[in-house]
Amino acid sequence: MIKKITDSNIFHKIADSFVPFFSWIIITFPLWLSPFHPAVVSYFIISFNIYFFYKSFITAYYAVLSYKEILFHSKINYQKKIKKIKNSFYINHFVIIPNYKEHLYKLESTINSIIENDYPYKKINLVLAFEKRENEANNKYKILYKKYNKYFQKIFATFHPDIPEEEPGKASNQTFAAKIIDKYIEENNIERDKTIITICDADSHLPKNYFSYLTFTFLKDKERIYHFYWAPVLLYNNFWQLPIFVRIQATLSSILRLSFLSQKENLIQVSTYSTNMWLLKKINFWDVNIIPEDWHIFFQAFFKFGEKIKTIPLYTIVNGDAVFSGAILKTFINRYEQERRWAWGVSDVGYFIKNFFKTPHINLLIKLKKLFFLIETHLLWPVSFFILTISASIPPLINPVFKNTVLGFILPKTSALILTLTSSFLILYFYLDIKIREKIKIKTKISNLPILFVQWYFLPIVSFFFSSLPALDSHTRILFGKKLKYKVTEKI
């Protein structure tokens, strides 16, 4: 028995460390192999650069496709469409807003976006999911209830207590709130499969057509009980307040999310999304002992129901806040910590591997595709910067003999050429950034255009400090068994 437990612990440790270990192997690869096999290193670097060019092309292609779809769907009156669907009135919405020490005006701004929706029925319930340890929580609830009660079918307040076996954070808070709502649903004989739960971040402004579009898509979806629904959360709410480095990162994140929207086979929801209570109940809600919950809840459902589980795209825009703490240095620190928390999602790889062999009912090929996508995403995160920027100069530097060969001579030049071609996609990102913000009424003055263009020259610095380094930090912590505590990102 003791041996089985020990073997299990070793397997879990290996599974958790798999991607973090290879992150360090790949980053240091040019250093330890160049003295012996510089050609192998060179071919790897060139191959990686070509692969990165391909990924950049795919990102650009799908971002444009998503933007066109958003323009198309913005012209459709979903409010009228759902009125024509039989029994559409019986769909119930519960919007859970998990929050901790959020400014009252932030919560009010988010709630205002909900009540300004064009949804034709008063079937929206608001769930304010507070943490019990926040002293001001009860007072906030009273203020919000008094101001907004008339706009909702019902307003709930939940106060998540600190529980020793739980990880404090969004996942455990949402589970606590959802279980209370589930009990209310059961007591009032409301059907779980006709109850849509929307998880809405405290700074997410839902578009005017969100609930109409969501309800229409849900009702037309024959496999709806197995699906999540997601519109991209673009970080433009406070765009012109942001320091330039954070603004670049927010823009790039927004373009990437826009691109993911049309990549339906690999689409997994993040941040603000919707699903039904039946599915949440079947998988026992969010795991309460994890930090990154968005992809994790998808994989919880996947290992229960297999390939039926999908995230369905909603071609509209949820507008969220990027990190902004007032002071520049404080903003930079918070941005770093936010990225590190997101990168902690690499722990999902270990979770996936552990469940891979426990689920013979799921098609092996489907599982492998999901696993490779998950590994690819989290491996590229910390690795890309190092391979793309400094690796090509290492083999000739470490191995002087190789420097005098043809391959040693052309390696830096070939790498630079591929990266130059790749950087041409930034022109498209620049254009999309302006058009998307125009769509959500965040204007760009002509006088701002030069700085918006020039800021992209800082992308390598931004990629290092706000992407690769915090991701590598998370990976290294997992390798050495150091936990990361959930910390709410400050947005003022």
N, C-alpha and C positions, 0 to 999 in steps of 0.2 A: 504493500500500500504506500509506504514512504517512498519507495523507488518510483512508483507511478506518478506521485505528486511532484517529485524532483524532476523527472523526465518532462512532465507537463510544463513546469516552470522554465526549464531550459528551452523548450520549444517556443514558449511565449516570448522569452527574451530574444531568441533568434529572429522570430517573426517581427517583433517590434523594431529590432535593430537593422533589419535587412536593407531598407533604403538609406537610412543615415550612414551605415557602413559604406555602401557603394558611393554615396555622395563624396565622402572623403577620399575614397579610392580614385574616383574619376578626377577630382580636383588636383590631387597630388600626382596623378598618373604621368604627366610630362616630366616631373622632377625625378622620380625613381626609375623610369624606364628609358629616358633619353640617353643615359651613359651607355646602355647596352643595345637598345633597338630604337634608335631615333627615327628610322623610317616608319616603323609601326605607329609611333606617336604622331608623326606628321600626317600619315594617311587618316588616322583617327580624327585629328583636328580639322582637316579639310572636309572629311565626311560630316563631322558635326556642324561645320559652317554651312554646308549645303543643306543639311537637314533643317537648320535654323532658318535658312532662306525659304525653304518649303513651308515651314510652320508660319512664317510671317506672311507668306502669300495666302495661305489658308485663312489666317486671321483677317486679312484685308478683304478677301472674297466674301466670307460669311458676315463680316460687319456690314458691308454694302448690301448684301442680301437682306439682312435683318432690318436695316434702315428702310429699304424699299417696302418691306412687309409692314413696318410700323406706319409708314405713310398710307399704305393701302387700307389697313384696318382702322386708321383714324377717321376714315370717311364713312365707316359703317355705323349705323345707329343700332347698337345692341339693345338699347332700352326698348325700342319698338319690337325688336326681334323676339326678346324673351316673353313679352306680353302675348305673343301669338303661340307660344308653346304651352301645351296643356299641362297643368299641374305645376307650372313654374313658381306659382305663389307659395307652394309648400316647401320650398328650399329655405333653410334657415342658415344665417351667417353668424359666426362668432369670431370677432377680431380680437386676438390676444396681443396685447402690447407689453412684453416683458421689459421692465425698466428698473434701474437702481440709481438713485441720486441724480436723475435727469432733471434739468431745469424745467420749471412749470411751463414756461412759454414754448419749450420744445414739444412737450406733450400736447399742449393746446394746438400748436401748428399742425401736428400730425392728425389729431382728432378732427380739426377743421377740414383737412383734405378728405376725410371719410364722409363727413356730413355734406360735403359739396358734391358727392357722387350723384350720378344720374339714375341710380338704381330705383326702379319704380315702386318697390314694396318696402314697407317699414318692417323689415325682417332682419335687421342688422343689430346684433348684440355686441356691446363693447366690454371687453375683459381687461381691466387694468391689473396687470400682474406685478405687484410690488414685492420687494424683499422686506421681511419683518424687521431686519436689523436696521433699516433706514428710519430714523426718528421722525422724519417729516412725511412719511408715506401716508399715514391716516389723514393728515391735514390736507395733503394734495388730493386725495380721493374725495374728500368732502367738497373742496372747491370745484373739482372737475365734475362731480355728480350734479351739483347745483347748477352749473353752467350748461351742461350738455344732456341732462337726463331726458329732456323733451324730444331730443333728436333720435333716440334709440329705442328699440323695443324694450331693452333692459340694459342696465349697466351693472357689471359685477366688479368687485374688488377682491383680489386674493393676496394674501400676505405669506410668502414662502418663508418658513422658519429655517434656521441653520440645523441641518441634520448631519451627524458625524460621518455616516457612510456615503454621503453625497458630496459631489464636487460643486461648490458654490458657483453659480453662473447661469447662463441663459437656458441650458438644457434642463437642469433640475427645476428652475423656476417655471418653465413652460409645462413640464410634466405635472407639477403641483397644481397649476391653474387648470390644465386640461382635465385632470381627474375630477376636480370640483365641478367643472362644466358638464362632464360626462354623467356625473351623479344627478345633476339638475335635469339633463336630457332624459335620463331613465325615469326619474320621478314624474316627469311631465309627458311621458309616452311620445317623445319626439324620436323619429327614426334616425339612427346614426348615419345611414347611407344617404340621407337627404340633408345632412348637416355639414356645412363647409366651414372648416377651421382655417382662418388666415393668421399666420404669424407675421406681425408687423413690427419692425424695429421702431424705437421711439423717435427716430429722426426721419422715417420714411414717409414721403408724401405720395399717397396713392393717387393715380390719375383719375380724372373725372369718370371715365368709362370702366373702371376696374371691376366693380361688382357686377355690372351688366354683362360685360365681356366674359368674365369668369363664369357666371351662372349659365350663360348661353353655351360656352364651351363645355362646361360640366354636363349639362343636360343632353348635349349632342354626342357626348363621348360614351360609347357602349361599354367601355372597360373602366369607367370613371372611378370605381371603388378602389382600383389599384394604382391610381395616378396622383402625382403632385402637379401643381400648376405654378408657373413662374414667369414673371415679367422682370426684365433686367433692372437691377437697382443701380442707377448711374449716380455718380458722386458729384452732383452739380449744384446742390442747394446753396452752398456757401462759396461758390467757385471764385469770385473776385476778392474774397477775404483772405484766401490762402497764400502762404509764402510760396514763392515760385517753385521750389523743389517739390513741395507737397502737391502743388497744382499739377505738375507734370505727372506725378504718380497717380493722382486721382483721374486725370484724363486717360492715361494708359489703361488703368483698371476698368474705366467705363467702356472703352473701345473693346477690350477683351471680353467683357461681359456681354456686350452687344453681339460680338462674334459668336460666343457660345450659344446664344439664343437659337440660332439656326442649325447648330450641329446636333440634331435631334438624337442621334444614336448615343452620344456621350453627354447629353444635357443632364445636369444635376443641379437642383435649386440651391441658392444661397440667400442668406439674410432674411428677405421678406418673401413669403410664398404661401400657397394654400393647398389643402388636401381635405379629406373627409374624416369624420370622427370614427366611422367604421374601421378604416385602415389603422388609425392611431390606436384604437382600442385593441385591435388584433395583435399589434406588435408591442403592446404595453407602453405606448408613448415613447418619449425620448429616454435614452439611457441617462441615468442621473449621476454617473460617475465619470463623465467625459467632459472635455472642454469644447472642441469644435463639433457642433451638433448638426449642421446643415447636411453635409454629405453622409454623416453617420446615420441619420434617420432614414435616408434613402437606402443605405446598405442593410439596415435592420429589416426594412420591408423586403428588400431584394432576397435576403436569405430565408425569408418566410414564404414568399410567393414567386420567386424566380423572375423570369424575363417579362412577366406581366407588369412588373413595376417599371414605370416610366415617369419622366418629368415632361409635361406638355407645355410648349412655349405659348406665352401670351404676348402678342406683338403690340405692346404699349410700354410706357416708361414710368417706372417708380423712381422718384427723385429723392436721393438721400444726401446726407452730409458727409463730406470728407473730414478727416481729423483736423480740428483747429482748437487750440487751447489758449489763444490770445498771444502770449509771448512766443517768439520764434523757436527758441531752444526747447521750451516745454512742448510745443507742437511737434518738433522733430522727435523728441523722446517718446511721445505718445504714438506717433506714426510708426516708429520702430517697434514698440511693444504690441501694437495692433497687428502688424505684419507677422511678428513672431508668434502671436496667438493663432493667426490664420494658418501659418505654416505648421503648427502643431497638428494639423489635420493629417500629417504623415503617419500619425498613429492609426489612422484608418487602414493603412496597408497591413499592419500587424493584425488588426481586427479581421480584415478580409481573409488573410492567410489562415488564421485560426479557424474560421468558419468554412473555408474552401472545402475541407475534407469531411465536414459534418453534414454536407448538403447534397447527397447523391441524387436528390429529386430535381436538381437544377442542371440543365445542359452544360456539359464540361466546356464546350467552346464559348458559350455565353459568359461563363465565369472567367475564363482566361482573358477574353476581350476586356471585361470590366477591370480585371486585375492589372493588365498591361497598361490600360489607360490611367489607372490610379497611380501606378508606379511612375509612368512617364511624367505625369503632372508634377508629382512631388520630387522627382529626381532632377528635372530641369530647373526647378525653382532656385535652389542654391548653386547649381553647377554652371548654368549658362554664362553668367558674367565672367567667370574665371577662364573658361574655355575660349570664349569669344574675344576677350581683350588681351590677355597676357600669355596664353599658352603657346601661341605661334612663335614667340620670341625665345622660348625656353630651350628647345632642342639645339639650335645653333649656339646658344650661349653656354650650355652645359657641356656640349660635345663639339669642341673646336674642329675636329676632323670632319664631322658631318656638315659643318658650316661651309666647307669648300666643295661639297657635292652639289649637283644640280637641284636636288630636292631641298637641300638645306638653304639654297639661295632663293628658290621660288616660294618656299612655304610662307614666309611673312607677307610676300606680295600677293600670293593667291588668296590667303586669308583676308587681307585688307580689301581686295577686289570684291570678294563675295559679300563682305560686310557692307561695303559701299553700295552694292546693288540692293542689299537688304534694306538699307536705310532709306531707299527711295520710297518705300511704303509709308514712311513718316509723312510724306506730302498728302497722301490719302487720309491718314489719321488726322492730320491738321484740318483738312476740309470737313471730314465727318464730325469732328469735335465742334466746329462752328455751327454746322447744320443741325446737329442734335440739340445743342443749347438754344438755337433759334426756335426749334420745335417746342421747347418747354419754356419759352419766353425769357431766356437769359441772354440778353443781347451782347453783341461784340462791337465795340466802337472801332471805327477805322484806325484810330490812333493806337488801339491795343494790338493790332495785327502784327507789327514788328516784334514785340516782346513775346507774343504767342508762338511766333516762328522760331525766334532765337532760343527760346527756352529748351527746345529739343536738343540743343548742343550739350545740355547738362544731363542728358539721359543716362550716360554711363555712370555718373556720380550717383544719380538717383537710384539706378538699378542696383548699385552696390550697397548703399546705406539703407535703402528702404525695401529691398527685395532679397537679394542674395545673402547678405550678412545676417539679417534676422532669421531667415529660413535656415541657414547653417547653424545659427545659435540654437534653434529648436531641435534640429537633427542631433546636434552634439549633446544636448541635454538628455535626449532619449537614449543615446548611446551609453551615457554614464549614469542612467537611472535617476536623473534629477527632474523632479516634477515642476510643472509650470502652473502658477496660480492664475485663475481667471481674473482679469482686471478690465473693468468697463472703460472703454475709450472715451476720453473727454472731448465733447463737442459743444462749444459755446456759441 
